[in-house]
Every structure is written in structure tokens, then in C-alpha cells.
Amino acid sequence: MRTKDTLNNLLKILNILYSGGYVTIKGLMDDYDMSERTASRYLNEYLPDAGFSIEKVGRKFRLANYNPKITGAIEAIENFAKEAGFYNDIKDFIKKIKQNSLSTYIKLHIENIGDYIAEINLIENAIKQKRVIKFTYDNGYEYEVKPLKIANFEGYWYLLALDGDKYKTFHLKSMKNITKTDKTFEIPPTFLEKLDNAINIWFEPDKEPFKVILKADEWASEYLKRIPLNPTQKEIEILSDGSLFEIKITHEMEVKRFIKGFLPQIKVIEPKWLDEEIKKEIREYLKD
């Protein structure tokens, strides 16, 4: 996903919605040169995940009634753009939206890449053109990789790429002397779709995903419903005091820190080895 373009599109859509208008999937496809799948994701994933209440009326989508839980979403986007370094590109849309809405300020801790825009544009063009890039990493090694996607994990920016046939993640600002080569490559669409399931840098697309079942109390359930860990997450049972959620991951470290951060509101039901592993680590921590 091209972050700046995505935010621009989000803000254009929000400007229409906050002015009392409607949008349609076909309209987004025509106006912003999107595929049907991408247009659908803006309305059914990106905006709801960002905290905006969107409702569908026939084939039209509109902003639902005012909800105090989402009043910080606009400022969250604004601050994101400031810290990422491209606020000037979207400030006009922000201003228009804020004229039609009230909200509170949210501080996001996101790595500033404002001084790295030229390099990011080069990488984005290489991804779009399916061109191999070369660079020197901060460990001193030189790499020649197939760039796949740019992602933000836990506030830091990464390049997802193939080094030969091996999947790797590279911290963007640790990449120096980046050049685009004349070499081209092709990646199966199914492999690229797998990357949408990445939660953090521990994701391993070459491994068979395994199922994790989490029991969340009522408060944690609301959080997981609002912000799913990845697209595979689904609510499989509603309990009297919360819910059971199923998610598929490729490495236990994809969810370990998240689970520990929510203890005791979230508990691992399956697999048992993961539950025991987390308990063991907590016992080790509690030792004098």
C-alpha cells in the first residue's frame, strides 16, 4: 500500500462523507482509478479500522450517526501524516473535514520518514515497475532484492522483499545508496496476498499458518473487533463474559507481545504449548 496515496484517498472520501454526501464502489473505481477490490477495502476495512462508522444504504455508503468513540480518528490521521513527513500533501483535505466535524487530539508514536521521501518514492516506483533494487544496509552488507511492499509495524517503517527466494524485512531508514536496476521480476499474486496477513516482522510467508484461539473478556473483545490483528481473525463464539477469537499466524512471536500486553484480559486457549510458553516466561520474569 502506498501510504501517502492511501491517506490522500481516505481524506478525499472523508471530505465527501463529512459534507453529507455518499460514495459508491463504482464511483471510487472511476474517480480514483482503483480496482473493485481496493475500493471495497477503503469502505469496508480502512475507514472502519481507522474508527469511522460507515453504513451502507443500497449501493451507497455514508457516514453513520455521530459516535463519540471515533472523535479522535481525524487527528490521528493528521498526526500520522505530520510524523511521517507528508502533512503538506494532505493538509487541505484535513482542513475541510475539520470544518464539518469535532474531535480530540491523539498522539501517535510513528517513525518520522520526512527526510527519506526521495528514497521511498524510488522504492515505490520499483515495486510498481517490478524492478530489482540494490542498497547498502546498516550492517555493512550490500543487497540486491525484489521489493514487494512497504509496511509500518509497531511504528517503524519496513520494506518487505525477496532476497533471491528468501523473504526478508528491512528497516527503511537503515537502507542507504538505493538504486533501481534494469532487472525485472514477477511474483505470484497469491504470495503478495499472504503479506496482507503480516502482523509484524516475525511473519513468515513461506511457513504454513497455524491456528491460535484467544479468549478475550468483554473489554478486550471490543478492542479486537475494532482493530483485528490481521485479516484472518474471526469471532468464533460469543461468551457471557467476552468472546473467542481465531487467528492464523506463522510464528508465535507475531502475537506473544500483544497477548502479554493484554493479560489477564486475553488468554490463549489453543495451542496449549503457546499458553504454557507464555506462562513460563511470566514465571521467569517474576522470579526474584
N, C-alpha and C positions, 0 to 999 in steps of 0.2 A: 504494500500500500504506500503510495506517495503521500507522505504526511501533510505537506503544505497544500497540495491539490485537494486532498480529502477534507481538510479543515475549511478551505475555501468553499467547497461544495456544500458542506454541512451548514456553514453560515449563510450561504445563499438560500438554502432550503428553509432555514430557521427564520430568515427575514420575511419570506413569503408567509410562513405559518404564523409568526407573531403579528403579522399585519392582518390576520383573519382569513388568509387565503387557503386554498387547497393545493396539493400536489398529487400527481399520479406517477406510477412507474413508467408508463409510456412517455409522459412529459419529461421526466428526468432523462430517459434514454435519448430523447430528441434534443433537449436543451443542453445537456452536458456530455453528449457522445459516450454514454455508458452502455454496458451490456445490461440485459434484463436482470441478470443475477446481481450485478453490482448495485443497480438501482434499488432492487428489493432489499439488499443488505443495509443501505442507508436508512430505509424506513422501518425495517423490522429488527435491525441489530444495532447499528451505530448510534442512532438517536436514542432509542430506549436504553441502551447500555450507558450512554452519557447522562442519563437521568431525565430525559424529556418524555412526557406522556403523549404518545401518538395513538390516535384511534382511526380506524378505517370505516368509511361510510361508502358502501358500494365499491367503486374502484378508486375512490378519492381518499387521501389521507389528510388529516388535520390535527392541530394541536388540541389535546383534550383539556378539560377544565383545569383551572389553576390548582397546582399541588405544591404545598409548602416544602415537600421533601426535595423538590428539584430546583429550588430557587438559586442554588449555587452553581448550577451547571454552566451558565453562560460565562461567569467569571472564571470558572475552571478552564474553559477553552481559551479565554483571553490570556490568562496567566501562563497556560501551556505554551501559547504562541510566543509570549514575551521571553520565557526562559529558553525556548528552542531557537529564538533568534529571527522569527519571521512575522513579528506582530504587525509591522508596517504594511504587509501584504493583505492583512485581513481587518485592519482597524476600522475601515469604513463600514463594513458589514456589522462589526461589533457595535458601533455607534448607533446604527439604525435599529438593531434589535433592542438595545438597552433603552431606546426611546419608547418602546412598547412593552417593557417588562421591568419588574423589580426583582433584585436578587442580592445576595450577600457574597462577600469575598472569600475565596478559598485559596490557600497557598499550596502549590504543587512543587515537590522537590524533583525536578527533572533536569537532567544534564543539559547545560547550555551548549548548543551547537551553532550559535550565531556566527562564529568565526570560521566555520567549517562548511558553509553553504556551497562554495565552489566545488569542493570535493564531493559533497553529497549529490550535487547536480550531475557531476561526471559519473558517479556510480549509478544514479537513477537512469541516466541515458544508456549506460552499458547494460543494465538489466532489461530495459525496454528493447534494445537492439540485439540482445543475446550475444554480447561481446565479452570475451575474457579480459580481466584486468590484472595488472601487476602492481605490487606495492611492497614497501618495507614495513615490517611490523616492529613494535617497540621492543621485541625480544631480539632484534637484530637480523631475523630471518627474512628472506625475500620469498614472496608467494606469488603464484600465478593461479587465479581461481575463476570459477564460473559464478558470478554474483546472481543471487536469486531474489532476495528480499531484504529490505531494511526494517528492523523491528526495534521497539522500545521494551525492554524487560526491566522491571523494577526501577525505572527512572533513568536507565542507561541505554545508549543507542548502539545497536549492533548490525553488522552485515551477516546475513545467512548466506552461505556459499558452499560450493563443492570444490575441494582441493583434490583434483583428479576425480576419483569416485567417492571420496570420503567427505561426509558432511561436517562442516565446521562453523563456528560463530567467531566473529572478530569484532572487538570493540572499535567502533568507528574512528574515534579520535586518536586511537593508537596506530592507525594506518597512515603512513607517510609516503610521499613521492608516488602517488597513484597515477597510473597511466592506463589508457584503454588500448588494447591490442587489436589487430585485424582478425584475430581468431574468433570464430563464432561457435555456438553450441546449441543443442536442443535438449530440453528437459521434459519428460513426460508430465502432462498436466496433473496426473494423479499424484505425482511426487510433490508438486507445488501445493496441491490442496492439503497434503499432510501438514505442511508448515503452518497452516492456519490453526492447528491444534497445539502449537508450541506455547507453553506457559512461561518458560524461562530458558536459560542457556543449557539446562540439563536435558532438554528434549532431544531424542534420538530417533529420527525418522526411519532409519534402517531397521529398527527393532520392532517386533510385534507388540502392539499395545496390550496392556493388561488392565483388568477392571479393578477399580477401588470403590468401595461403598462407604459413604460417610453418614453418620448420624449427627444431625445438627439440631440444636434447640430452636425455639421459635425465633429468637433474635438473629442467630446465625443463619437460619433458613432464609429470612428476608434478605440478608446480605447476599447469599449465594444466588437467590432468584434474580436480584438486581444486577449482579455482576458475576456471571458464570465464569468458572476457572478456565474453561475452553469450550469449543462448540460441542464436544461430546457429552457434556454434563446434562443430566436429566434427573428430574424428581421422580423417584420410583414408588414412593409411598408417603402418604401424609399421616403423621402420628398425632396423638393428643397433645404432645409437648414439642412438636417440631416436624422434621421430615427426614427421609432417607434419600440421599443423592448418589447417583452412579456417575463415575467419570473414568475415562480411559487415558492412561498415561504410558510413557515408555521408560521412565526412570523414577524411582521413589523420591529423588530429590526435587522433582517437579512440584510435589505437594507437601513435603515434610515441613518446611519452614512455615508454610501457610497454616497447616494444622496446628503446629506448636503455638503459633501466634493467636489461635482462637481457643486454646484449651482453657477451661473444660467445656466450652460451648459446642465443640466439634469432637467426635470420637470416630476412630477407624473401626468399622465392622468387618470388612474384608479388604485385603487378605490379612489373615491373622499374624503373619510374620511381620508385616509392616506395623501393626499395632504393637507387637512385642518390641520391635526395634525402637520405636518412639519412646515407649515406657522405659526401656533400658537406658536410653540416652538421658532421659529426665532423672532417673535414679543416679546416674553417674554425676550429673550436674549438682544434685542435692547432697552429695557426699561432702563431709567436712574436709 
